[in-house]
Amino acid sequence: MAAPSDSRIRETIDELLDARRDGATICPSEAARALRPEGDWRGLMDDVRRVAADETAAGRLEIRQHGERVQPGAKGPIRLARP
């Protein structure tokens, strides 16, 4: 199964955040599961994290860990939020 495009990953992250209250976060795995509900969503995690890093660099997204903003590439569980 082909990986979704970066633009589709961005759209999915945006859709999930739009569905939440202001200030809420999502787990990158939520985006991966939404993109591939019947397949190997774990295989999309690197792509979702890469797109999230690009969006963070562009100022459109924040990557958080334990409620604090962290740099792209942070190890361990992260959450995605609007800045």
MODELLER restraints for C-alpha pairs under 7 A, 6 or more apart:
rsr = mdl.restraints
at = mdl.atoms
rsr.add(forms.Gaussian(group=physical.xy_distance, feature=features.Distance(at['CA:6:A'], at['CA:51:A']), mean=6.39, stdev=0.5))
rsr.add(forms.Gaussian(group=physical.xy_distance, feature=features.Distance(at['CA:9:A'], at['CA:48:A']), mean=6.49, stdev=0.5))
rsr.add(forms.Gaussian(group=physical.xy_distance, feature=features.Distance(at['CA:10:A'], at['CA:51:A']), mean=6.84, stdev=0.5))
rsr.add(forms.Gaussian(group=physical.xy_distance, feature=features.Distance(at['CA:12:A'], at['CA:31:A']), mean=6.04, stdev=0.5))
rsr.add(forms.Gaussian(group=physical.xy_distance, feature=features.Distance(at['CA:13:A'], at['CA:31:A']), mean=5.82, stdev=0.5))
rsr.add(forms.Gaussian(group=physical.xy_distance, feature=features.Distance(at['CA:17:A'], at['CA:25:A']), mean=6.86, stdev=0.5))
rsr.add(forms.Gaussian(group=physical.xy_distance, feature=features.Distance(at['CA:17:A'], at['CA:26:A']), mean=6.78, stdev=0.5))
rsr.add(forms.Gaussian(group=physical.xy_distance, feature=features.Distance(at['CA:24:A'], at['CA:81:A']), mean=6.55, stdev=0.5))
rsr.add(forms.Gaussian(group=physical.xy_distance, feature=features.Distance(at['CA:25:A'], at['CA:79:A']), mean=5.84, stdev=0.5))
rsr.add(forms.Gaussian(group=physical.xy_distance, feature=features.Distance(at['CA:25:A'], at['CA:80:A']), mean=5.28, stdev=0.5))
rsr.add(forms.Gaussian(group=physical.xy_distance, feature=features.Distance(at['CA:25:A'], at['CA:81:A']), mean=4.67, stdev=0.5))
rsr.add(forms.Gaussian(group=physical.xy_distance, feature=features.Distance(at['CA:26:A'], at['CA:79:A']), mean=5.45, stdev=0.5))
rsr.add(forms.Gaussian(group=physical.xy_distance, feature=features.Distance(at['CA:26:A'], at['CA:80:A']), mean=5.22, stdev=0.5))
rsr.add(forms.Gaussian(group=physical.xy_distance, feature=features.Distance(at['CA:26:A'], at['CA:81:A']), mean=6.71, stdev=0.5))
rsr.add(forms.Gaussian(group=physical.xy_distance, feature=features.Distance(at['CA:27:A'], at['CA:78:A']), mean=6.62, stdev=0.5))
rsr.add(forms.Gaussian(group=physical.xy_distance, feature=features.Distance(at['CA:27:A'], at['CA:79:A']), mean=4.77, stdev=0.5))
rsr.add(forms.Gaussian(group=physical.xy_distance, feature=features.Distance(at['CA:27:A'], at['CA:80:A']), mean=6.17, stdev=0.5))
rsr.add(forms.Gaussian(group=physical.xy_distance, feature=features.Distance(at['CA:28:A'], at['CA:45:A']), mean=6.99, stdev=0.5))
rsr.add(forms.Gaussian(group=physical.xy_distance, feature=features.Distance(at['CA:28:A'], at['CA:48:A']), mean=6.36, stdev=0.5))
rsr.add(forms.Gaussian(group=physical.xy_distance, feature=features.Distance(at['CA:28:A'], at['CA:49:A']), mean=6.83, stdev=0.5))
rsr.add(forms.Gaussian(group=physical.xy_distance, feature=features.Distance(at['CA:28:A'], at['CA:79:A']), mean=6.61, stdev=0.5))
rsr.add(forms.Gaussian(group=physical.xy_distance, feature=features.Distance(at['CA:28:A'], at['CA:80:A']), mean=6.77, stdev=0.5))
rsr.add(forms.Gaussian(group=physical.xy_distance, feature=features.Distance(at['CA:29:A'], at['CA:45:A']), mean=6.60, stdev=0.5))
rsr.add(forms.Gaussian(group=physical.xy_distance, feature=features.Distance(at['CA:32:A'], at['CA:41:A']), mean=5.14, stdev=0.5))
rsr.add(forms.Gaussian(group=physical.xy_distance, feature=features.Distance(at['CA:32:A'], at['CA:42:A']), mean=6.96, stdev=0.5))
rsr.add(forms.Gaussian(group=physical.xy_distance, feature=features.Distance(at['CA:32:A'], at['CA:44:A']), mean=5.67, stdev=0.5))
rsr.add(forms.Gaussian(group=physical.xy_distance, feature=features.Distance(at['CA:32:A'], at['CA:45:A']), mean=6.20, stdev=0.5))
rsr.add(forms.Gaussian(group=physical.xy_distance, feature=features.Distance(at['CA:32:A'], at['CA:48:A']), mean=6.73, stdev=0.5))
rsr.add(forms.Gaussian(group=physical.xy_distance, feature=features.Distance(at['CA:33:A'], at['CA:41:A']), mean=5.21, stdev=0.5))
rsr.add(forms.Gaussian(group=physical.xy_distance, feature=features.Distance(at['CA:52:A'], at['CA:61:A']), mean=6.92, stdev=0.5))
rsr.add(forms.Gaussian(group=physical.xy_distance, feature=features.Distance(at['CA:53:A'], at['CA:72:A']), mean=5.10, stdev=0.5))
rsr.add(forms.Gaussian(group=physical.xy_distance, feature=features.Distance(at['CA:55:A'], at['CA:61:A']), mean=5.36, stdev=0.5))
rsr.add(forms.Gaussian(group=physical.xy_distance, feature=features.Distance(at['CA:56:A'], at['CA:62:A']), mean=5.41, stdev=0.5))
rsr.add(forms.Gaussian(group=physical.xy_distance, feature=features.Distance(at['CA:60:A'], at['CA:82:A']), mean=6.56, stdev=0.5))
rsr.add(forms.Gaussian(group=physical.xy_distance, feature=features.Distance(at['CA:60:A'], at['CA:83:A']), mean=6.59, stdev=0.5))
rsr.add(forms.Gaussian(group=physical.xy_distance, feature=features.Distance(at['CA:61:A'], at['CA:80:A']), mean=6.85, stdev=0.5))
rsr.add(forms.Gaussian(group=physical.xy_distance, feature=features.Distance(at['CA:61:A'], at['CA:81:A']), mean=5.79, stdev=0.5))
rsr.add(forms.Gaussian(group=physical.xy_distance, feature=features.Distance(at['CA:61:A'], at['CA:82:A']), mean=4.79, stdev=0.5))
rsr.add(forms.Gaussian(group=physical.xy_distance, feature=features.Distance(at['CA:61:A'], at['CA:83:A']), mean=5.56, stdev=0.5))
rsr.add(forms.Gaussian(group=physical.xy_distance, feature=features.Distance(at['CA:62:A'], at['CA:69:A']), mean=6.52, stdev=0.5))
rsr.add(forms.Gaussian(group=physical.xy_distance, feature=features.Distance(at['CA:62:A'], at['CA:80:A']), mean=5.79, stdev=0.5))
rsr.add(forms.Gaussian(group=physical.xy_distance, feature=features.Distance(at['CA:62:A'], at['CA:81:A']), mean=5.13, stdev=0.5))
rsr.add(forms.Gaussian(group=physical.xy_distance, feature=features.Distance(at['CA:62:A'], at['CA:82:A']), mean=5.76, stdev=0.5))
rsr.add(forms.Gaussian(group=physical.xy_distance, feature=features.Distance(at['CA:62:A'], at['CA:83:A']), mean=5.44, stdev=0.5))
rsr.add(forms.Gaussian(group=physical.xy_distance, feature=features.Distance(at['CA:63:A'], at['CA:69:A']), mean=5.72, stdev=0.5))
rsr.add(forms.Gaussian(group=physical.xy_distance, feature=features.Distance(at['CA:63:A'], at['CA:70:A']), mean=5.70, stdev=0.5))
rsr.add(forms.Gaussian(group=physical.xy_distance, feature=features.Distance(at['CA:63:A'], at['CA:71:A']), mean=6.78, stdev=0.5))
rsr.add(forms.Gaussian(group=physical.xy_distance, feature=features.Distance(at['CA:63:A'], at['CA:72:A']), mean=6.75, stdev=0.5))
rsr.add(forms.Gaussian(group=physical.xy_distance, feature=features.Distance(at['CA:63:A'], at['CA:78:A']), mean=6.51, stdev=0.5))
rsr.add(forms.Gaussian(group=physical.xy_distance, feature=features.Distance(at['CA:63:A'], at['CA:79:A']), mean=5.83, stdev=0.5))
rsr.add(forms.Gaussian(group=physical.xy_distance, feature=features.Distance(at['CA:63:A'], at['CA:80:A']), mean=4.93, stdev=0.5))
rsr.add(forms.Gaussian(group=physical.xy_distance, feature=features.Distance(at['CA:63:A'], at['CA:81:A']), mean=6.51, stdev=0.5))
rsr.add(forms.Gaussian(group=physical.xy_distance, feature=features.Distance(at['CA:64:A'], at['CA:70:A']), mean=5.36, stdev=0.5))
rsr.add(forms.Gaussian(group=physical.xy_distance, feature=features.Distance(at['CA:64:A'], at['CA:78:A']), mean=5.57, stdev=0.5))
rsr.add(forms.Gaussian(group=physical.xy_distance, feature=features.Distance(at['CA:64:A'], at['CA:79:A']), mean=5.08, stdev=0.5))
rsr.add(forms.Gaussian(group=physical.xy_distance, feature=features.Distance(at['CA:64:A'], at['CA:80:A']), mean=6.24, stdev=0.5))
rsr.add(forms.Gaussian(group=physical.xy_distance, feature=features.Distance(at['CA:65:A'], at['CA:77:A']), mean=6.75, stdev=0.5))
rsr.add(forms.Gaussian(group=physical.xy_distance, feature=features.Distance(at['CA:65:A'], at['CA:78:A']), mean=4.94, stdev=0.5))
rsr.add(forms.Gaussian(group=physical.xy_distance, feature=features.Distance(at['CA:65:A'], at['CA:79:A']), mean=6.26, stdev=0.5))
